[in-house]
């Protein structure tokens, strides 16, 4: 039996750089973007593919249509910067694990997550996963703890004064790691480590053999986030995208 090493940690402060400070060549970069209050059709008119425009229109709720359009449009714009292509020429494919990837040998890996009014996008030189969750005060998180968390994780949740906050922190770490590996949610979710520290995980649980760093970081109030990346890469950089950037 072979094992992979997973290191989980958190940082209390993030320096959010502006998009003008991004050179689009960092080992790992995380971008945050807040959806505007007023919806614009710029995305499917100027950036999205015909298939993406059709998919956007299928969303019944305006917020869902807005979230998809802006997230995919922003992903295209940033991918164009990284690969020196026009946003319209960017093509996506699915890996064998059904994980979205950039087509061709671009040398870059991507991942996207959104919750509420916020979107996170990650670019890295190797596989990467990112997750953001909005803390929901009405969500009965206790109902899924037993099947989703290990015994040690359950014990920590039981001993933590702010258990709801802790639940979302652990959950985003698990999600980010699974999105990085492309494995997705399955029966092994409780076996995915999320407590701070270094863990040994069977390769069949992660679906691969390499090591990972999983980092929790603050995004905005009431939102918790995590990014999973290869530990041999440089520490992630964080950028904040203004809505006006999309109008360029």
N, C-alpha and C positions, 0 to 999 in steps of 0.2 A: 504493500500500500504506500502510495506517495502522498506527500503533504505540501501545501502551499502556505506561505507566511502572509498573514494579514495584520497590518498595524492600524489601529484606530486611535484617533486623537482629535482634539478640538482647539480652536483658537478663539479668543474672546474679542479680538479686534481685527478688522480688515480695512486696509487702505484702498478705497475704491478709486481707481484712476479713471480719467476720462478717455474716451475713444481716441482722442488726438494723441494720447501718450502710448498707444498700442502700435507696435511695429509689426505685428502679425507674424512673429517668429519665435515666440516664447514656447518652451516645452509644454506647458499647460497654462491655459488661459480660461477664465470663467467670466462670462458677461452677464450682467443683470439688466433687465429692461422692464419698466412699468408700462402696462397697457394704458394708452390715453383714454380719457373719459369720453371723448368724442370719436366715433368710429369713422375712418376714412376708407375709401375704396382704392387707395393708391396701390395696395399690395397686388391684387389680382389684375389690375390694369397695367402695371408696369413691370412686375417682377415674377409673379407666380406663373407656373406652367399651366396650360389648358386643363390638365387633369386636376391640378391643385385648385384652380378656380372653381371647377365643378364640385370638388369635395368641400370647399369652403361654403358654397351656396347650399349644400345639403344640411348644414347645421341649422337647426330650428331657432335656437337661442342666439341672439345677437352677440352676447358675450363669448359664446363658444366659437362663433364665426370669426369674431375679432381676434380671439386668442390664437386660433389656428393660422389665420392670415398673417398676422404680425410675426408670430414665431417663425413660420416658414419663410416669410419674406426676409426677416432679419438674418436667418440662417443662410439664405442665399447670398445676401450682401456680404456677410462676413466671410463665407466660404470663397466668394469671389476675390476678396482681399488676400486670403491666405494662398490661393492657387493662381492668382493673376488671371482670372477669367471674369467675364461679365456675369452678373447674377443670373441672367436668363439662360446661360449655357451650362450652368451647374446641373449635374445629373446625380441622382441618388439610386442606391441599390440596397438590397437586403443581404446580410451575411447568412451563412448556413444556420446561424442561431436566430435569424429573423431580426437582427439588429440593423437599423439604418446606417448606411455608410456612404461616403463620397465615392462615386464611380471613378475608376482609373487609379493609377499609381500616383496619387497626389502627395502622399507622405503625411497626410493629416487624418485624424480621427475626430468624430463629432458625437455630441449627445445633447439632448434638449429635455427640459422639464418645465412644467408650468403649474401654477396654483394661484387661484384668486386673480389678483391684478398683476402678478409678476411672472416673468419668464426668465429662465436661466439657460444659457447655452455654453457648452464647453468644447474647446478645441485642444488637441494634444497630439504629440508626435507618435504616441502609442495609444492603444485602446483606453477610453475614458468613460466615466459615468457620472451623472450629476442628478441630484434630486432636490426639489423644494416642496415643502408642505406648509400649508397655512394651519396654525393651531385652531382647532374647532372646539369651542367650549361646550358644545352640545353633543359631540361625538362620544359614544360609549366605547372608548378604546379598551376598557377592561374585558369586553366580550371576545376580543380576538387575541388577547395576550397568551393564553395557554397554547394555542396552536401556532403562534407566530414567533414566540420567544423561547430561548433556552431556559433551563431551570435557574441558572445564575443570573440571567437577565431579568427573569420574573422576580427573583429575590431582591435585586437592586431596585426595581420599580416599587416593590412593596416597602422598601426602606427609605425611599426618596421623598422629601416633603412635597416637592412640585413634580409629582409623578406624571402628570399630563405632558409637561414640557419634556421630561426625560423620555417618555414614550415616543414623541415625535423625533427627538434627537437620535434615538436608537433606530427608529424606523427609516429615517432618511439615509443613515449609513448603510443599512441592509439594501435598500433600493438602489443607491448609487453603485454599490459593488456589483449587484446583479445586473444592472444596466451596463456596467463596464464589461462584464464577461459576456453579456448577451444571453445569459441563461434564462432570465425572466422569472416571474413568480412560479413556484412549484412547491412540492411537498417538503423540500429541503430549506424552506425559508427560516425555520427556527434554528437551523444549523449554521446559518450565515452569521458570523460574529459581529457584534456592534459595541461591546463594552470597550472602554479605553484600555489600551495595552496591546501586546503582541500575541497573536493567536496562530495556532497550527490548524489548518483545515484540509480535510481529505480532498484530493483533486477531483473526485467524482462529484463532490458537492458543488464546487465552483465550475466544473466542466473544463478545467484547464490546469496548467502546471506552474504558472508564474506567480510572483509575489505582488502584493498590493499595499498601497497606503490609502486609508480612508480618512478624510479630514472634514470635520464639522466646522461650519463658519457662519457668522451672523450675516443675514441679508438685510432685513428690515424688521421692525417690530412685528411680533405675532407670526413670523415666518421662520422656519428652520430649514437649513440646507446642508448638503454634504457633497463632496466630490471624491471619486475613486480614481486613482492613477498609479502608474508604475513608480516605485520608490527610487529607481535610478534616474528619473527625470527631475529637473529642477522644481523647486517649490512653486506652486501655482501663483499666477498674478491675477488680479481681479479688476474688472473694468465695468463702469456704469455707462449704459447707452441712453442718450436722450432721444426722445421721440423725433426731434428735428433731424437727427442723423439719417432717418429713413427717407427724408424728403430730398436728400442730396442727389 
